[in-house]
Amino acid sequence: MTSLLAVVWTFWIAAALVVPSILVVIGIIAGYIYKVVMPRYPKR
């Protein structure tokens, strides 16, 4: 029973760390595009 609990615990901790990490990477890319790339090509 202990090993099953450890596997389930590890799975949920991994999911809880992976999802925010992916969102942070997407946020950094979006912020870069918004702050650096967008001013290079202003709207007409």
CHARMM-style PDB file with segment names, atoms N, HN, CA, C and O in Angstrom:
ATOM      1  N   MET     1       0.829  -1.205   0.000  1.00  0.00      PROA
ATOM      2  CA  MET     1       0.000   0.000   0.000  1.00  0.00      PROA
ATOM      3  C   MET     1       0.868   1.262   0.000  1.00  0.00      PROA
ATOM      4  O   MET     1       0.525   2.264  -0.627  1.00  0.00      PROA
ATOM      5  N   THR     2       1.967   1.197   0.694  1.00  0.00      PROA
ATOM      6  HN  THR     2       2.246   0.383   1.203  1.00  0.00      PROA
ATOM      7  CA  THR     2       2.826   2.372   0.790  1.00  0.00      PROA
ATOM      8  C   THR     2       3.407   2.748  -0.570  1.00  0.00      PROA
ATOM      9  O   THR     2       3.478   3.930  -0.907  1.00  0.00      PROA
ATOM     10  N   SER     3       3.823   1.753  -1.354  1.00  0.00      PROA
ATOM     11  HN  SER     3       3.765   0.793  -1.080  1.00  0.00      PROA
ATOM     12  CA  SER     3       4.402   2.072  -2.653  1.00  0.00      PROA
ATOM     13  C   SER     3       3.354   2.640  -3.604  1.00  0.00      PROA
ATOM     14  O   SER     3       3.669   3.511  -4.416  1.00  0.00      PROA
ATOM     15  N   LEU     4       2.114   2.163  -3.519  1.00  0.00      PROA
ATOM     16  HN  LEU     4       1.858   1.456  -2.860  1.00  0.00      PROA
ATOM     17  CA  LEU     4       1.048   2.726  -4.355  1.00  0.00      PROA
ATOM     18  C   LEU     4       0.795   4.181  -3.980  1.00  0.00      PROA
ATOM     19  O   LEU     4       0.615   5.031  -4.852  1.00  0.00      PROA
ATOM     20  N   LEU     5       0.782   4.457  -2.705  1.00  0.00      PROA
ATOM     21  HN  LEU     5       0.928   3.766  -1.997  1.00  0.00      PROA
ATOM     22  CA  LEU     5       0.599   5.844  -2.258  1.00  0.00      PROA
ATOM     23  C   LEU     5       1.750   6.721  -2.741  1.00  0.00      PROA
ATOM     24  O   LEU     5       1.532   7.869  -3.130  1.00  0.00      PROA
ATOM     25  N   ALA     6       2.962   6.196  -2.720  1.00  0.00      PROA
ATOM     26  HN  ALA     6       3.139   5.263  -2.405  1.00  0.00      PROA
ATOM     27  CA  ALA     6       4.115   6.961  -3.185  1.00  0.00      PROA
ATOM     28  C   ALA     6       4.022   7.253  -4.678  1.00  0.00      PROA
ATOM     29  O   ALA     6       4.377   8.346  -5.120  1.00  0.00      PROA
ATOM     30  N   VAL     7       3.548   6.284  -5.455  1.00  0.00      PROA
ATOM     31  HN  VAL     7       3.260   5.397  -5.096  1.00  0.00      PROA
ATOM     32  CA  VAL     7       3.409   6.490  -6.901  1.00  0.00      PROA
ATOM     33  C   VAL     7       2.356   7.548  -7.187  1.00  0.00      PROA
ATOM     34  O   VAL     7       2.577   8.440  -8.007  1.00  0.00      PROA
ATOM     35  N   VAL     8       1.217   7.455  -6.520  1.00  0.00      PROA
ATOM     36  HN  VAL     8       1.038   6.731  -5.855  1.00  0.00      PROA
ATOM     37  CA  VAL     8       0.139   8.433  -6.721  1.00  0.00      PROA
ATOM     38  C   VAL     8       0.601   9.818  -6.284  1.00  0.00      PROA
ATOM     39  O   VAL     8       0.344  10.803  -6.976  1.00  0.00      PROA
ATOM     40  N   TRP     9       1.283   9.902  -5.137  1.00  0.00      PROA
ATOM     41  HN  TRP     9       1.491   9.102  -4.575  1.00  0.00      PROA
ATOM     42  CA  TRP     9       1.783  11.181  -4.634  1.00  0.00      PROA
ATOM     43  C   TRP     9       2.778  11.797  -5.619  1.00  0.00      PROA
ATOM     44  O   TRP     9       2.720  12.995  -5.897  1.00  0.00      PROA
ATOM     45  N   THR    10       3.685  10.980  -6.142  1.00  0.00      PROA
ATOM     46  HN  THR    10       3.732  10.007  -5.917  1.00  0.00      PROA
ATOM     47  CA  THR    10       4.677  11.466  -7.093  1.00  0.00      PROA
ATOM     48  C   THR    10       4.014  11.954  -8.368  1.00  0.00      PROA
ATOM     49  O   THR    10       4.421  12.971  -8.929  1.00  0.00      PROA
ATOM     50  N   PHE    11       2.994  11.236  -8.833  1.00  0.00      PROA
ATOM     51  HN  PHE    11       2.664  10.409  -8.377  1.00  0.00      PROA
ATOM     52  CA  PHE    11       2.280  11.647 -10.040  1.00  0.00      PROA
ATOM     53  C   PHE    11       1.641  13.013  -9.854  1.00  0.00      PROA
ATOM     54  O   PHE    11       1.769  13.871 -10.727  1.00  0.00      PROA
ATOM     55  N   TRP    12       0.958  13.237  -8.745  1.00  0.00      PROA
ATOM     56  HN  TRP    12       0.853  12.540  -8.035  1.00  0.00      PROA
ATOM     57  CA  TRP    12       0.267  14.507  -8.542  1.00  0.00      PROA
ATOM     58  C   TRP    12       1.236  15.650  -8.319  1.00  0.00      PROA
ATOM     59  O   TRP    12       0.990  16.768  -8.772  1.00  0.00      PROA
ATOM     60  N   ILE    13       2.337  15.385  -7.626  1.00  0.00      PROA
ATOM     61  HN  ILE    13       2.536  14.477  -7.258  1.00  0.00      PROA
ATOM     62  CA  ILE    13       3.347  16.436  -7.455  1.00  0.00      PROA
ATOM     63  C   ILE    13       3.949  16.800  -8.807  1.00  0.00      PROA
ATOM     64  O   ILE    13       4.175  17.976  -9.089  1.00  0.00      PROA
ATOM     65  N   ALA    14       4.211  15.795  -9.647  1.00  0.00      PROA
ATOM     66  HN  ALA    14       4.028  14.839  -9.418  1.00  0.00      PROA
ATOM     67  CA  ALA    14       4.759  16.063 -10.975  1.00  0.00      PROA
ATOM     68  C   ALA    14       3.776  16.888 -11.797  1.00  0.00      PROA
ATOM     69  O   ALA    14       4.175  17.846 -12.459  1.00  0.00      PROA
ATOM     70  N   ALA    15       2.496  16.526 -11.762  1.00  0.00      PROA
ATOM     71  HN  ALA    15       2.171  15.748 -11.224  1.00  0.00      PROA
ATOM     72  CA  ALA    15       1.485  17.285 -12.509  1.00  0.00      PROA
ATOM     73  C   ALA    15       1.382  18.714 -11.982  1.00  0.00      PROA
ATOM     74  O   ALA    15       1.224  19.660 -12.755  1.00  0.00      PROA
ATOM     75  N   ALA    16       1.470  18.863 -10.669  1.00  0.00      PROA
ATOM     76  HN  ALA    16       1.598  18.095 -10.041  1.00  0.00      PROA
ATOM     77  CA  ALA    16       1.364  20.193 -10.067  1.00  0.00      PROA
ATOM     78  C   ALA    16       2.584  21.057 -10.390  1.00  0.00      PROA
ATOM     79  O   ALA    16       2.493  22.284 -10.337  1.00  0.00      PROA
ATOM     80  N   LEU    17       3.706  20.452 -10.718  1.00  0.00      PROA
ATOM     81  HN  LEU    17       3.779  19.455 -10.761  1.00  0.00      PROA
ATOM     82  CA  LEU    17       4.897  21.223 -11.075  1.00  0.00      PROA
ATOM     83  C   LEU    17       5.007  21.460 -12.576  1.00  0.00      PROA
ATOM     84  O   LEU    17       5.508  22.501 -13.001  1.00  0.00      PROA
ATOM     85  N   VAL    18       4.549  20.512 -13.378  1.00  0.00      PROA
ATOM     86  HN  VAL    18       4.142  19.666 -13.032  1.00  0.00      PROA
ATOM     87  CA  VAL    18       4.693  20.629 -14.829  1.00  0.00      PROA
ATOM     88  C   VAL    18       3.746  21.680 -15.395  1.00  0.00      PROA
ATOM     89  O   VAL    18       4.156  22.490 -16.226  1.00  0.00      PROA
ATOM     90  N   VAL    19       2.507  21.682 -14.968  1.00  0.00      PROA
ATOM     91  HN  VAL    19       2.173  21.023 -14.293  1.00  0.00      PROA
ATOM     92  CA  VAL    19       1.519  22.611 -15.529  1.00  0.00      PROA
ATOM     93  C   VAL    19       1.921  24.068 -15.284  1.00  0.00      PROA
ATOM     94  O   VAL    19       1.927  24.844 -16.240  1.00  0.00      PROA
ATOM     95  N   PRO    20       2.254  24.479 -14.066  1.00  0.00      PROA
ATOM     96  CA  PRO    20       2.690  25.873 -13.888  1.00  0.00      PROA
ATOM     97  C   PRO    20       3.990  26.190 -14.627  1.00  0.00      PROA
ATOM     98  O   PRO    20       4.180  27.313 -15.096  1.00  0.00      PROA
ATOM     99  N   SER    21       4.870  25.222 -14.731  1.00  0.00      PROA
ATOM    100  HN  SER    21       4.716  24.310 -14.351  1.00  0.00      PROA
ATOM    101  CA  SER    21       6.116  25.466 -15.463  1.00  0.00      PROA
ATOM    102  C   SER    21       5.847  25.764 -16.931  1.00  0.00      PROA
ATOM    103  O   SER    21       6.454  26.670 -17.502  1.00  0.00      PROA
ATOM    104  N   ILE    22       4.945  25.012 -17.545  1.00  0.00      PROA
ATOM    105  HN  ILE    22       4.452  24.275 -17.082  1.00  0.00      PROA
ATOM    106  CA  ILE    22       4.584  25.255 -18.937  1.00  0.00      PROA
ATOM    107  C   ILE    22       3.931  26.629 -19.083  1.00  0.00      PROA
ATOM    108  O   ILE    22       4.210  27.356 -20.036  1.00  0.00      PROA
ATOM    109  N   LEU    23       3.068  26.978 -18.142  1.00  0.00      PROA
ATOM    110  HN  LEU    23       2.841  26.388 -17.367  1.00  0.00      PROA
ATOM    111  CA  LEU    23       2.416  28.287 -18.202  1.00  0.00      PROA
ATOM    112  C   LEU    23       3.423  29.424 -18.042  1.00  0.00      PROA
ATOM    113  O   LEU    23       3.278  30.467 -18.679  1.00  0.00      PROA
ATOM    114  N   VAL    24       4.431  29.240 -17.208  1.00  0.00      PROA
ATOM    115  HN  VAL    24       4.549  28.393 -16.691  1.00  0.00      PROA
ATOM    116  CA  VAL    24       5.463  30.270 -17.037  1.00  0.00      PROA
ATOM    117  C   VAL    24       6.247  30.446 -18.332  1.00  0.00      PROA
ATOM    118  O   VAL    24       6.521  31.575 -18.738  1.00  0.00      PROA
ATOM    119  N   VAL    25       6.607  29.354 -18.979  1.00  0.00      PROA
ATOM    120  HN  VAL    25       6.384  28.436 -18.649  1.00  0.00      PROA
ATOM    121  CA  VAL    25       7.349  29.450 -20.243  1.00  0.00      PROA
ATOM    122  C   VAL    25       6.502  30.165 -21.294  1.00  0.00      PROA
ATOM    123  O   VAL    25       7.011  31.029 -22.008  1.00  0.00      PROA
ATOM    124  N   ILE    26       5.226  29.821 -21.397  1.00  0.00      PROA
ATOM    125  HN  ILE    26       4.812  29.120 -20.816  1.00  0.00      PROA
ATOM    126  CA  ILE    26       4.342  30.500 -22.355  1.00  0.00      PROA
ATOM    127  C   ILE    26       4.222  31.980 -22.020  1.00  0.00      PROA
ATOM    128  O   ILE    26       4.206  32.819 -22.921  1.00  0.00      PROA
ATOM    129  N   GLY    27       4.139  32.307 -20.741  1.00  0.00      PROA
ATOM    130  HN  GLY    27       4.152  31.626 -20.009  1.00  0.00      PROA
ATOM    131  CA  GLY    27       4.058  33.708 -20.323  1.00  0.00      PROA
ATOM    132  C   GLY    27       5.313  34.487 -20.662  1.00  0.00      PROA
ATOM    133  O   GLY    27       5.236  35.646 -21.071  1.00  0.00      PROA
ATOM    134  N   ILE    28       6.473  33.858 -20.494  1.00  0.00      PROA
ATOM    135  HN  ILE    28       6.535  32.917 -20.162  1.00  0.00      PROA
ATOM    136  CA  ILE    28       7.725  34.539 -20.826  1.00  0.00      PROA
ATOM    137  C   ILE    28       7.801  34.789 -22.324  1.00  0.00      PROA
ATOM    138  O   ILE    28       8.208  35.870 -22.749  1.00  0.00      PROA
ATOM    139  N   ILE    29       7.420  33.814 -23.122  1.00  0.00      PROA
ATOM    140  HN  ILE    29       7.089  32.936 -22.777  1.00  0.00      PROA
ATOM    141  CA  ILE    29       7.437  33.988 -24.578  1.00  0.00      PROA
ATOM    142  C   ILE    29       6.451  35.082 -24.999  1.00  0.00      PROA
ATOM    143  O   ILE    29       6.780  35.929 -25.829  1.00  0.00      PROA
ATOM    144  N   ALA    30       5.249  35.063 -24.430  1.00  0.00      PROA
ATOM    145  HN  ALA    30       4.981  34.374 -23.756  1.00  0.00      PROA
ATOM    146  CA  ALA    30       4.251  36.082 -24.766  1.00  0.00      PROA
ATOM    147  C   ALA    30       4.726  37.473 -24.348  1.00  0.00      PROA
ATOM    148  O   ALA    30       4.530  38.440 -25.083  1.00  0.00      PROA
ATOM    149  N   GLY    31       5.343  37.578 -23.184  1.00  0.00      PROA
ATOM    150  HN  GLY    31       5.502  36.792 -22.587  1.00  0.00      PROA
ATOM    151  CA  GLY    31       5.868  38.863 -22.729  1.00  0.00      PROA
ATOM    152  C   GLY    31       6.983  39.371 -23.617  1.00  0.00      PROA
ATOM    153  O   GLY    31       7.066  40.570 -23.884  1.00  0.00      PROA
ATOM    154  N   TYR    32       7.835  38.482 -24.073  1.00  0.00      PROA
ATOM    155  HN  TYR    32       7.767  37.508 -23.855  1.00  0.00      PROA
ATOM    156  CA  TYR    32       8.910  38.865 -24.982  1.00  0.00      PROA
ATOM    157  C   TYR    32       8.335  39.389 -26.299  1.00  0.00      PROA
ATOM    158  O   TYR    32       8.765  40.422 -26.811  1.00  0.00      PROA
ATOM    159  N   ILE    33       7.364  38.663 -26.831  1.00  0.00      PROA
ATOM    160  HN  ILE    33       7.015  37.824 -26.415  1.00  0.00      PROA
ATOM    161  CA  ILE    33       6.749  39.104 -28.090  1.00  0.00      PROA
ATOM    162  C   ILE    33       6.076  40.455 -27.895  1.00  0.00      PROA
ATOM    163  O   ILE    33       6.185  41.336 -28.748  1.00  0.00      PROA
ATOM    164  N   TYR    34       5.389  40.617 -26.786  1.00  0.00      PROA
ATOM    165  HN  TYR    34       5.300  39.901 -26.093  1.00  0.00      PROA
ATOM    166  CA  TYR    34       4.655  41.862 -26.545  1.00  0.00      PROA
ATOM    167  C   TYR    34       5.597  43.049 -26.341  1.00  0.00      PROA
ATOM    168  O   TYR    34       5.343  44.135 -26.863  1.00  0.00      PROA
ATOM    169  N   LYS    35       6.681  42.852 -25.585  1.00  0.00      PROA
ATOM    170  HN  LYS    35       6.887  41.971 -25.161  1.00  0.00      PROA
ATOM    171  CA  LYS    35       7.558  43.969 -25.239  1.00  0.00      PROA
ATOM    172  C   LYS    35       8.672  44.214 -26.256  1.00  0.00      PROA
ATOM    173  O   LYS    35       9.116  45.353 -26.402  1.00  0.00      PROA
ATOM    174  N   VAL    36       9.132  43.195 -26.952  1.00  0.00      PROA
ATOM    175  HN  VAL    36       8.772  42.270 -26.833  1.00  0.00      PROA
ATOM    176  CA  VAL    36      10.297  43.351 -27.820  1.00  0.00      PROA
ATOM    177  C   VAL    36       9.912  43.320 -29.291  1.00  0.00      PROA
ATOM    178  O   VAL    36      10.344  44.185 -30.053  1.00  0.00      PROA
ATOM    179  N   VAL    37       9.119  42.354 -29.705  1.00  0.00      PROA
ATOM    180  HN  VAL    37       8.769  41.652 -29.086  1.00  0.00      PROA
ATOM    181  CA  VAL    37       8.831  42.179 -31.126  1.00  0.00      PROA
ATOM    182  C   VAL    37       7.748  43.147 -31.594  1.00  0.00      PROA
ATOM    183  O   VAL    37       7.867  43.718 -32.678  1.00  0.00      PROA
ATOM    184  N   MET    38       6.708  43.343 -30.810  1.00  0.00      PROA
ATOM    185  HN  MET    38       6.611  42.879 -29.930  1.00  0.00      PROA
ATOM    186  CA  MET    38       5.603  44.204 -31.231  1.00  0.00      PROA
ATOM    187  C   MET    38       6.043  45.649 -31.498  1.00  0.00      PROA
ATOM    188  O   MET    38       5.593  46.225 -32.489  1.00  0.00      PROA
ATOM    189  N   PRO    39       6.892  46.263 -30.674  1.00  0.00      PROA
ATOM    190  CA  PRO    39       7.303  47.646 -30.986  1.00  0.00      PROA
ATOM    191  C   PRO    39       8.111  47.769 -32.280  1.00  0.00      PROA
ATOM    192  O   PRO    39       8.179  48.856 -32.854  1.00  0.00      PROA
ATOM    193  N   ARG    40       8.715  46.693 -32.744  1.00  0.00      PROA
ATOM    194  HN  ARG    40       8.660  45.811 -32.278  1.00  0.00      PROA
ATOM    195  CA  ARG    40       9.464  46.765 -34.003  1.00  0.00      PROA
ATOM    196  C   ARG    40       8.537  46.939 -35.201  1.00  0.00      PROA
ATOM    197  O   ARG    40       8.929  47.517 -36.215  1.00  0.00      PROA
ATOM    198  N   TYR    41       7.327  46.448 -35.088  1.00  0.00      PROA
ATOM    199  HN  TYR    41       7.008  45.979 -34.265  1.00  0.00      PROA
ATOM    200  CA  TYR    41       6.373  46.500 -36.196  1.00  0.00      PROA
ATOM    201  C   TYR    41       5.117  47.238 -35.716  1.00  0.00      PROA
ATOM    202  O   TYR    41       4.099  46.608 -35.427  1.00  0.00      PROA
ATOM    203  N   PRO    42       5.187  48.555 -35.632  1.00  0.00      PROA
ATOM    204  CA  PRO    42       4.024  49.307 -35.128  1.00  0.00      PROA
ATOM    205  C   PRO    42       2.845  49.255 -36.114  1.00  0.00      PROA
ATOM    206  O   PRO    42       3.018  49.060 -37.317  1.00  0.00      PROA
ATOM    207  N   LYS    43       1.668  49.435 -35.564  1.00  0.00      PROA
ATOM    208  HN  LYS    43       1.528  49.594 -34.586  1.00  0.00      PROA
ATOM    209  CA  LYS    43       0.489  49.487 -36.420  1.00  0.00      PROA
ATOM    210  C   LYS    43       0.507  50.770 -37.237  1.00  0.00      PROA
ATOM    211  O   LYS    43       1.033  51.793 -36.799  1.00  0.00      PROA
ATOM    212  N   ARG    44      -0.061  50.704 -38.399  1.00  0.00      PROA
ATOM    213  HN  ARG    44      -0.489  49.872 -38.755  1.00  0.00      PROA
ATOM    214  CA  ARG    44      -0.005  51.861 -39.298  1.00  0.00      PROA
ATOM    215  C   ARG    44      -0.955  52.927 -38.895  1.00  0.00      PROA
ATOM    216  OT1 ARG    44      -1.030  53.967 -39.549  1.00  0.00      PROA
TER     217      ARG     44
END
